[in-house]
Amino acid sequence: MASSRTFTLLCGLLAATLVGATLSPPAVLLLGPEIIREKLTQKLRDHDAIRILQELPLLSAIREEPAGGIPILGSLVNSALNHIIWLKITSANILELQVQPSADDQELIINIPLDLVAGFNTPLVKSIVEIHMETEAQATIRVETSKKGLTLSSCSNSGRSLRISLLKKLSFMANPLANSVMKLLVPALPKLVKSQLCPVIEAAFEDMREDLLRLVKAPISMSSDHLEFDLLSSAIKDSIIQLNLGAKLLDSQGKVTKRFSESAASLTIPALDSAPFSLTVRQDVVNAAVAALLPPEELMVMLDYVLPELALQLKSNIKVISEKAAAQLSSTQIVKILTQEAPELLLDQGSAKVAQMIVLEVFATNEVRRPFFTLGIEANSEAQFYTKGDRLMLNLNEISSDRIHLMNSDIDLFNPEILKDIATDLLAAILLPNENAKLRSGIPLSMMKALGFTEATSFLTKDAFVVTPVSS
């Protein structure tokens, strides 16, 4: 009865610990203000926002504006407007967007500065009267919890940001007319921007959001397998958008072989600093990717023909164990290397190792079925990550036999440490070049190119792999 209560208590404590633990996503994509600014600017171009501004119906808008609610003033204004033949935007520009956090850091404020020149024609002045107008639209991005993504919660134009001035001085007779037009534009222009431009901004944002989702979900090729991310949740911190990603590994048939979700595994997310964006991938995901690139395999080498010097060294080592066995080695002797399990990637701050369990067997000739002996070797190599353009590269440097075990022997029992040096040399000469050949093509970083960068750089933390672009 007491043991039952103890078990229940332990289960309760474990559950409480897990509930209180901060779960980390398999990967995190940080998007800085530069990315948001450039992507939204491009989408505004795609939606022809400049043309929309150039076609703002200024004349009809100011004719609809009441003149302060005073009938006499209204009639005077209407009389003045009768002298205007046409009024339209002659020049429109969208200046550099500004991205900044809201007061509570839970939203992003996008300011879209507009630089406009309007002209109107009147019989009172021989030349076109030009009016310079500066204003800005303001859009707010926030996290939509139910959709796990981002949404444009509002778009507006405040009259407080509006500045209107004449580009040239006018005659005494034309000045009152120009002043009347400018006064009417003060309330009319913000309404036009909200009604005509805001729908374009909203459509541009939706396109940007869809592009980011497609970018996140684009499969990353790793030999015959693929790694895919999907959106788990979003967050806004300062002026940075954080996309928390799930991950899954798929085989060549598109079948999911491994799925990664939020877990208690640690994940160090470095600050973005001045980088436009960064992708941080948790250690277990990187480990699965390396395992996909280096699946278990079997290598057989006729040592005397391929590596004659190592054949002589092996024979010399076996002679120490058994002269009879050494004498049986022929010119067709076979060394077989098997990697029965996927390698394990071990990360540390700034460095990484790949640990492998390897089986090594030596056959006297290419015709015998039983090996002289079977060794189990716990080996590790230095894993060097680097980038080449927009591809992630991995190279294994050196290899060491940390532990060596005699699994079985058809000759005398012996201390396997006798063969440790030659076993390491065989792995370095046979296994390592074969694995590096598989890694040579690298992993394409399609996200880098999709975000407009041609080169990447990377670094390791104690529990994650981080890739950022190289700014041109």
C-alpha positions in Angstrom: 0.0 0.0 0.0 2.9 2.3 0.9 4.6 1.6 -2.4 1.4 2.4 -4.3 1.2 5.8 -2.6 4.9 6.4 -3.3 4.4 5.6 -7.0 1.4 8.0 -7.1 3.4 10.8 -5.4 6.3 10.3 -7.9 4.0 10.5 -10.9 2.5 13.6 -9.5 5.9 15.2 -9.0 6.9 14.3 -12.5 3.8 15.7 -14.0 4.2 18.9 -12.1 7.8 19.2 -13.3 6.8 18.7 -16.9 4.0 21.3 -16.7 6.4 23.8 -15.2 9.1 23.1 -17.7 9.6 25.6 -20.6 9.3 23.5 -23.8 11.6 24.5 -26.7 10.6 24.1 -30.3 12.7 22.1 -32.7 13.7 25.2 -34.6 13.2 29.0 -34.4 13.3 31.5 -37.3 14.0 35.1 -36.3 13.0 37.8 -38.8 14.5 41.2 -38.2 12.9 44.5 -39.3 15.1 44.5 -42.5 13.3 41.4 -43.8 9.8 42.7 -42.9 10.6 46.0 -44.5 12.0 44.6 -47.8 9.4 41.9 -48.2 6.5 44.2 -47.6 8.0 46.9 -49.9 8.3 44.3 -52.7 4.7 43.2 -52.2 3.5 46.8 -52.3 5.3 47.1 -55.7 3.7 43.8 -56.9 0.3 45.2 -56.0 1.0 48.4 -57.9 0.6 50.7 -54.8 2.2 53.6 -56.7 -0.5 53.5 -59.4 -3.2 53.4 -56.7 -1.7 56.6 -55.2 -1.5 58.3 -58.6 -5.1 57.6 -59.2 -6.4 59.0 -55.9 -9.6 61.0 -56.8 -8.6 64.2 -55.1 -11.0 66.5 -56.8 -14.1 64.5 -56.1 -12.9 63.9 -52.5 -12.5 67.6 -51.7 -15.8 68.5 -53.3 -17.4 66.1 -50.9 -15.7 67.6 -47.9 -18.0 70.0 -45.9 -16.5 73.5 -45.4 -16.6 73.5 -41.6 -20.4 73.1 -41.6 -20.9 76.8 -42.5 -23.3 77.2 -45.4 -21.9 80.6 -46.6 -18.3 79.3 -46.4 -19.4 76.1 -48.2 -20.8 78.2 -51.1 -17.6 80.2 -51.3 -15.5 77.1 -51.4 -17.7 75.6 -54.1 -17.4 78.8 -56.1 -13.6 78.6 -55.8 -13.5 74.9 -56.8 -15.4 75.8 -60.0 -12.2 77.6 -61.1 -10.3 74.2 -61.0 -10.2 72.4 -64.3 -8.5 69.3 -63.0 -6.7 68.1 -59.8 -4.7 65.0 -59.6 -1.5 63.3 -58.3 1.4 64.1 -60.6 4.1 62.3 -58.6 3.9 59.5 -56.0 6.6 57.7 -54.0 6.6 55.3 -51.1 9.7 56.0 -49.0 11.5 53.5 -46.9 9.2 51.7 -44.5 9.9 52.0 -40.8 9.4 49.0 -38.5 9.2 49.5 -34.8 7.7 47.8 -31.8 4.5 48.9 -30.1 4.6 50.3 -26.6 4.0 46.9 -25.0 6.4 45.0 -27.5 3.5 42.7 -28.4 2.9 44.3 -31.9 4.9 45.7 -34.8 4.1 49.1 -36.1 4.8 49.6 -39.8 5.0 53.2 -40.9 4.7 53.7 -44.7 5.8 57.2 -45.6 4.2 58.7 -48.7 5.6 61.5 -50.7 3.1 63.0 -53.1 2.9 65.9 -55.5 -0.5 67.0 -56.7 -1.2 69.5 -59.4 -4.2 71.5 -60.4 -5.0 73.7 -63.3 -7.0 76.9 -63.1 -7.6 79.8 -65.5 -6.3 82.1 -62.8 -2.7 80.8 -63.3 -1.1 80.0 -66.6 1.1 77.2 -65.2 0.0 74.1 -63.2 -0.2 74.8 -59.4 1.8 72.1 -57.6 1.2 71.0 -54.0 3.6 68.9 -52.0 2.0 66.4 -49.6 3.9 64.3 -47.0 1.9 61.7 -45.0 2.2 58.1 -43.8 0.0 55.1 -43.6 0.4 53.0 -40.4 -0.2 49.3 -40.2 -0.1 47.1 -37.1 1.1 43.5 -37.1 0.1 41.2 -34.2 0.1 37.5 -33.4 -3.2 35.7 -34.1 -3.2 33.0 -31.5 -5.9 30.9 -33.0 -4.1 30.8 -36.4 -0.6 30.5 -34.9 0.5 33.2 -37.3 0.6 36.9 -37.9 -2.2 39.2 -38.9 -2.6 42.8 -39.9 -4.8 44.1 -37.2 -5.2 47.7 -38.4 -4.3 50.1 -41.1 -4.9 53.9 -40.8 -3.7 57.3 -41.8 -3.6 60.0 -39.2 -3.9 63.7 -40.2 -1.2 64.4 -37.6 1.4 63.1 -40.0 0.2 65.2 -42.9 2.3 68.2 -44.2 1.1 70.2 -47.2 2.9 73.1 -48.9 3.0 74.9 -52.2 6.1 74.1 -54.3 6.1 77.6 -55.9 4.8 81.0 -54.9 1.6 82.1 -56.6 0.1 85.4 -57.7 -2.0 87.4 -55.3 -5.2 86.2 -57.1 -4.3 82.5 -57.0 -3.1 82.3 -53.4 -6.7 82.2 -51.8 -7.7 79.4 -54.2 -4.6 77.3 -53.5 -5.1 77.8 -49.7 -8.7 76.6 -50.0 -7.6 73.5 -51.9 -4.9 72.7 -49.3 -7.3 73.2 -46.4 -9.8 70.8 -48.1 -7.0 68.2 -48.6 -6.2 68.1 -44.9 -9.3 66.0 -44.1 -9.7 64.5 -47.5 -6.3 62.9 -48.1 -6.2 60.7 -44.9 -9.6 59.3 -45.8 -8.5 58.6 -49.3 -5.3 56.8 -48.1 -7.4 54.7 -45.7 -10.0 53.8 -48.3 -7.8 53.4 -51.3 -4.3 52.4 -50.1 -5.0 50.4 -46.9 -6.8 47.5 -48.8 -3.6 47.3 -51.0 -1.4 47.2 -47.8 -3.6 44.5 -46.4 -3.3 42.4 -49.6 0.4 43.0 -49.7 0.8 41.8 -46.1 -1.3 38.7 -46.8 1.0 37.8 -49.7 4.1 38.4 -47.6 2.6 36.1 -44.8 1.8 33.4 -47.3 5.3 33.6 -48.8 6.8 33.2 -45.3 4.7 30.2 -44.7 5.8 28.6 -48.0 9.4 29.5 -47.2 9.1 27.8 -43.8 7.5 24.6 -45.3 9.9 24.3 -48.3 11.5 20.8 -48.0 15.3 20.7 -47.5 16.9 17.9 -49.4 19.3 15.5 -47.7 20.4 12.8 -50.0 17.2 10.7 -50.6 15.5 12.1 -47.5 13.9 15.5 -46.8 13.6 17.7 -43.7 10.5 19.9 -43.5 9.5 22.5 -41.0 6.0 23.7 -40.1 4.7 26.6 -38.0 3.9 25.9 -34.4 3.5 29.4 -33.1 4.6 33.0 -33.5 5.7 35.8 -31.3 6.8 39.4 -31.6 9.7 40.6 -29.4 10.9 44.1 -29.8 11.0 44.6 -33.6 11.7 41.0 -34.3 9.2 38.3 -35.5 9.9 34.9 -34.0 8.5 31.8 -35.8 8.6 28.7 -33.7 8.8 25.7 -36.0 8.1 22.0 -35.7 10.0 19.5 -37.9 9.7 16.2 -39.6 12.0 13.9 -41.5 10.6 12.2 -44.6 12.0 9.3 -46.7 12.2 9.2 -50.5 8.6 8.0 -50.7 7.3 11.0 -48.7 6.7 8.9 -45.6 7.4 10.6 -42.3 10.1 8.6 -40.5 10.6 11.0 -37.6 8.7 13.9 -36.1 10.0 16.6 -33.8 7.8 18.7 -31.6 8.2 21.0 -28.6 10.1 19.2 -25.8 12.1 19.8 -22.6 15.3 19.6 -24.6 17.3 22.9 -24.2 17.6 25.3 -27.1 19.8 28.3 -27.0 18.5 31.1 -29.3 21.3 33.6 -30.0 20.3 37.3 -30.3 19.8 38.5 -33.8 22.0 41.5 -33.3 22.6 43.1 -36.7 21.8 40.0 -38.8 18.7 40.3 -41.0 17.5 36.8 -39.8 18.6 33.6 -38.2 17.5 30.0 -38.2 18.3 28.1 -35.0 17.9 24.3 -35.2 17.8 22.1 -32.1 20.5 19.4 -31.6 18.2 16.4 -32.1 17.0 17.7 -35.4 20.5 18.3 -36.6 21.5 14.9 -35.4 18.6 13.3 -37.4 19.7 15.2 -40.5 23.3 13.9 -40.1 22.0 10.4 -39.6 19.9 10.7 -42.8 23.1 11.7 -44.7 25.1 8.9 -43.2 22.8 5.8 -43.1 24.1 2.4 -41.9 26.3 0.7 -44.5 28.7 -2.1 -45.1 32.1 -1.6 -46.8 34.4 -4.4 -48.0 37.9 -3.7 -49.2 40.6 -6.1 -50.6 43.3 -4.6 -48.5 46.3 -5.9 -50.3 45.2 -4.3 -53.6 43.8 -1.0 -52.3 46.0 -0.2 -49.2 49.1 -2.5 -49.4 50.9 -0.6 -46.6 48.1 -1.0 -44.2 47.8 -4.7 -45.3 51.4 -5.2 -44.2 50.8 -3.4 -40.9 47.7 -5.4 -40.2 49.6 -8.7 -40.9 52.3 -7.6 -38.5 49.8 -6.8 -35.7 48.0 -10.2 -36.2 51.3 -12.0 -36.1 51.7 -10.7 -32.5 48.4 -12.5 -31.7 48.8 -15.6 -33.8 51.6 -16.4 -36.3 49.5 -19.2 -37.7 46.6 -16.7 -38.5 49.0 -14.2 -40.0 50.4 -16.8 -42.3 46.9 -17.5 -43.6 46.4 -14.0 -44.9 46.4 -14.0 -48.7 46.6 -11.3 -51.3 42.8 -11.3 -51.4 42.3 -10.6 -47.7 39.2 -8.7 -46.9 38.5 -6.0 -44.3 34.8 -5.4 -43.7 33.5 -2.3 -41.9 29.9 -2.0 -40.9 28.2 1.0 -39.4 25.2 -0.7 -37.8 23.7 2.4 -36.2 23.1 6.0 -37.2 25.9 8.3 -36.0 25.2 10.6 -33.1 26.1 14.3 -33.3 27.4 15.8 -30.1 27.4 19.6 -29.9 29.5 21.9 -27.8 29.9 25.6 -27.8 31.6 26.2 -31.2 32.5 22.6 -31.9 30.9 19.3 -32.7 31.8 15.6 -32.8 30.1 12.7 -34.6 30.2 9.4 -32.5 29.7 6.1 -34.3 29.4 2.4 -33.4 31.5 0.4 -35.9 32.0 -3.3 -36.5 35.3 -4.3 -38.1 36.0 -7.8 -39.4 39.1 -9.3 -41.0 38.8 -12.3 -43.5 41.9 -14.2 -44.5 40.8 -14.5 -48.1 37.9 -13.4 -50.2 36.5 -16.9 -50.2 36.2 -17.7 -46.5 33.0 -16.9 -44.7 34.2 -16.7 -41.1 36.3 -13.7 -40.0 39.5 -14.1 -38.0 37.8 -11.8 -35.4 35.1 -9.2 -35.0 35.9 -5.9 -33.3 33.3 -3.4 -31.9 34.7 0.1 -32.0 33.3 3.3 -30.4 34.8 6.0 -32.6 34.3 9.7 -33.0 35.3 12.3 -35.5 35.5 16.1 -35.5 32.5 17.5 -37.4 33.3 20.6 -39.2 30.3 22.7 -40.4 30.8 25.4 -42.9 29.0 27.2 -45.7 29.7 27.4 -49.4 27.5 30.0 -51.0 23.9 29.1 -50.0 24.8 25.5 -49.1 25.6 24.0 -45.7 28.6 21.7 -45.8 29.8 19.1 -43.3 33.1 17.4 -43.3 34.5 14.8 -40.8 38.1 15.4 -39.8 40.2 12.6 -38.4 38.8 9.7 -36.5 39.7 8.1 -33.2 38.9 4.8 -31.6 37.8 5.7 -28.1 37.0 2.1 -27.1 37.6 -1.2 -28.8 35.9 -4.5 -27.9 36.6 -8.1 -29.0 33.2 -9.3 -30.0 34.3 -12.8 -31.1 37.5 -14.4 -32.3 38.3 -17.4 -34.5 41.9 -17.3 -33.4 43.3 -17.0 -29.9 41.6 -14.6 -27.4 43.6 -11.4 -27.3 43.5 -7.9 -25.9 41.9 -5.8 -28.7 44.0 -2.8 -27.7 46.8 -4.5 -29.7 44.8 -3.6 -32.8 43.6 -0.2 -31.8 46.1 1.8 -33.9 45.7 -0.3 -37.1 41.9 -0.3 -36.6 42.0 3.5 -36.4 44.1 3.8 -39.5 41.7 1.5 -41.4 38.7 3.6 -40.4 40.6 6.8 -41.5 41.6 5.3 -44.8 38.3 3.5 -45.7 35.3 4.8 -43.7 36.1 8.5 -43.4 36.6 9.2 -47.2 33.5 7.2 -48.0 31.4 9.3 -45.5 32.9 12.6 -46.6 32.0 11.7 -50.2 28.4 11.4 -49.1 28.5 14.7 -47.4 30.3 16.5 -50.3 27.2 17.8 -52.0 26.0 19.6 -48.9 22.5 20.7 -47.9 20.8 23.5 -50.0 19.6 26.4 -47.8 16.6 27.4 -50.0 15.5 29.7 -47.2 18.6 31.8 -47.8 17.9 32.4 -51.5 14.2 32.9 -51.0 15.0 35.8 -48.5 17.3 37.4 -51.0 20.7 36.3 -49.8 23.4 34.4 -51.8 25.7 33.5 -49.0 25.3 32.0 -45.5 27.4 31.6 -42.4 26.9 29.3 -39.5 28.0 28.6 -35.9 27.3 26.2 -33.1 26.0 26.7 -29.6 26.0 24.1 -26.9 22.6 22.7 -28.1 21.8 24.1 -31.5 23.0 24.9 -35.0 22.5 28.5 -36.2 22.6 29.8 -39.7 22.5 33.5 -40.7 23.0 35.3 -44.0 26.1 37.1 -45.1 25.0 40.7 -45.9 26.3 42.0 -49.2 
